[in-house]
Amino acid sequence: MTLFLVLMLVNPSVKAAVMQGLMKVGLFQPAVPEEDAVANSMAPDLALTDGNGNTFTLSSLRGKVVFLNFWATWCPPCRAEMPAINALYKQYKNDKNVVFLTVDTDGNYQKAKRFIDKQRYELPLYVAESRIPGELLGNSIPTTVIIGKTGKIVFKQEGAADYGNQKFIDYFGQYIRK
């Protein structure tokens, strides 16, 4: 037991695996708001770059639902939620109305790409080209934001969450169908 506790403290992979197990038993569920409880403020603009050096802005994605996740390779809660995000991405990757953006907050594209590839995730990876606005990312990672087709923030979750939860999938899907 002592060895396990020590590993939990020093090894991000062990801590992430424990958190994934807790997600499977129902903990770490996203806080899906009631429809009338969402503030719906406009998302600030942010420039992002992919691995090929292509840069675009969030505002250029208006008309699409954007699933935006801020994370880092060293972050156990980020690692814990990645399998569920990857599964959600695979479910919607061919939907022209949806864009998934996983943004490495360390700005080290190559390191993050090695991690994504090693885990065999299909997630598209980006780095921010400018300071990330506080409306999108507060003081903790992981943070996930959903931006509706009109450019308004419709969901924000700070901390790890299980995005494979059916309640969340239904919530996410309603914005795609609008």
Secondary structure, 3 states (H helix, E strand, C coil): CHHHHHHHHHCHHHHHHHHHHHHHCCCCCCCCCCHHHCCCCECCCCEEECCCCCEEEHHHHCCCEEEEEEECCCCHHHHHHHHHHHHHHHHHCCCCCEEEEEEECCCCHHHHHHHHHHCCCCCCEEEECCCCCCCCCCCCCCEEEEECCCCEEEEEEECCCCCCCHHHHHHHHHHHHC
